[in-house]
């Protein structure tokens, strides 16, 4: 899983039929202090995340295991909005 921050939305009016109705978000990876990294991913949003939300992303074949993305041609999915991180020193 990847910890990230939603920084934008992708609009695609022409796309594969299997993707109709799905919302695509741009998510930048973050560290434990929520500092943005250079890496990003475009992910299907299954939890109604919004810009600014810290989220968990699943990638690869796991991205196709949610109710919304089952058997769809996706490689990344937002599957949780993070409320808080507890990190032991």
Buried (B, 14 or more C-beta within 10 A) or exposed (E): EBBBBBBEEEEEEEEEEEBEEBBBBBBBBBEEEEEEEEEBBBBBBBBEBEEEBBBBBBBEEBBBEBEBBEEBEBBBBBBBBBEEEEEEE
